[in-house]
Amino acid sequence: MRGPSQVSLTWTRSTDDLATFVGYRIFANGALVTEHVNWYAETGVVLRHLTPATSYTFTVQAHDFSGNAATSNAVTITTEATNDVTPPSAPTNVRIVDGGCVEFWLGWNQSTDDTDPEYAIEYEIYVNGVLSPLPVAGGIDRDFVYGTAGGENTFTVKAVDRAGNTSEASNGVTAVC
C-alpha cells in the first residue's frame, strides 16, 4: 500500500508458448482499470486515485496476441482512511526542457500541500488532456513523456497528494511536430 489512495501491485512474469509478448490487464473489483494507472515495469503497476477506507479486490490478467488469457489469484486490500480533502497547489512554470516531435522532457515548479511534505507529492503528466501511462520518475526538474506522432501536443501537469487529492492542471505548454 502506498497511502490512502494508492496501491502497488506486482506479479510474476507470464510466458507464452508462441508469443514473445504477453500483455497485462488490471482489474479492480471485477472492472478493468484503464485510467490513473502508472506502469513502473512489465510486472508491476501503481494504481492511483482509489477511494480511501475502501476494500478492493485486484486481479491481473495476462493475454497474448491470439486472445488467450489467464487470470491471477485475487488479492484484497483495504485502503487507509484519511481526513485530508485539500488538494496540493497546481504545478507552475511547466516547460519543455529538451526533446522534440515525439519524445519530450518536461520540467515544472514544485507544488505544496497542507498535509504532505513536498517529497510525498506525485505528479501526473497529461498529453492533449489524456493521462500519460508513463510513471513520473524524475520529478520536477526533468521528466520524460511521449507526445503524439504528428500535430500539436499540449502538456499539462497535475499534483496528487497521498490522499488522492488532485490539483488543478498547470499551465499548458505546446509543441508542434
Backbone hydrogen bonds, N-H to C=O, Kabsch-Sander energy under -0.5 kcal/mol:
donor,donor_aa,acceptor,acceptor_aa,energy
2,R,6,Q,-2.2
5,S,162,R,-1.3
6,Q,3,G,-0.9
7,V,47,L,-1.8
9,L,7,V,-0.5
9,L,45,V,-2.8
11,W,43,T,-1.9
23,G,63,H,-2.7
25,R,61,Q,-2.4
27,F,59,T,-2.7
28,A,31,A,-2.6
29,N,57,T,-3.4
31,A,28,A,-1.9
33,V,26,I,-3.0
34,T,32,L,-0.7
38,N,46,V,-2.2
39,W,37,V,-0.6
39,W,133,P,-1.5
40,Y,44,G,-1.0
41,A,44,G,-1.0
44,G,41,A,-1.3
45,V,9,L,-2.3
46,V,38,N,-2.3
47,L,7,V,-2.7
47,L,45,V,-0.6
48,R,36,H,-2.2
48,R,46,V,-0.5
50,L,5,S,-2.6
53,A,80,E,-1.4
54,T,51,T,-0.7
56,Y,77,I,-3.2
58,F,56,Y,-0.5
58,F,75,V,-3.2
59,T,27,F,-1.8
61,Q,25,R,-3.1
62,A,60,V,-0.5
62,A,70,A,-2.8
63,H,23,G,-2.4
64,D,68,N,-1.9
67,G,64,D,-1.5
70,A,62,A,-2.2
72,S,60,V,-3.0
75,V,58,F,-2.1
77,I,56,Y,-2.8
79,T,54,T,-2.5
79,T,77,I,-0.6
85,V,83,N,-0.5
89,S,112,T,-2.8
92,T,109,N,-0.8
95,R,107,G,-2.4
97,V,95,R,-0.6
97,V,105,W,-3.2
98,D,105,W,-1.4
100,G,103,E,-2.3
102,V,100,G,-2.0
103,E,100,G,-1.4
104,F,102,V,-0.5
104,F,145,V,-2.6
105,W,98,D,-2.6
106,L,143,D,-3.1
107,G,95,R,-2.3
108,W,140,I,-3.0
109,N,92,T,-3.4
120,A,117,P,-1.7
121,I,117,P,-0.5
121,I,118,E,-1.3
122,E,160,V,-2.7
124,E,158,K,-2.5
126,Y,156,T,-3.0
127,V,130,V,-3.0
128,N,126,Y,-0.6
128,N,154,T,-3.2
130,V,127,V,-1.6
132,S,125,I,-3.1
137,A,135,P,-0.9
143,D,106,L,-2.3
145,V,104,F,-2.3
147,G,102,V,-3.3
153,N,175,A,-3.2
155,F,153,N,-0.5
155,F,173,V,-3.1
156,T,126,Y,-1.9
158,K,124,E,-2.3
160,V,122,E,-3.0
161,D,165,N,-2.1
164,G,161,D,-1.9
167,S,159,A,-3.0
170,S,157,V,-1.9
173,V,155,F,-1.9
175,A,153,N,-2.6
177,C,151,G,-3.0
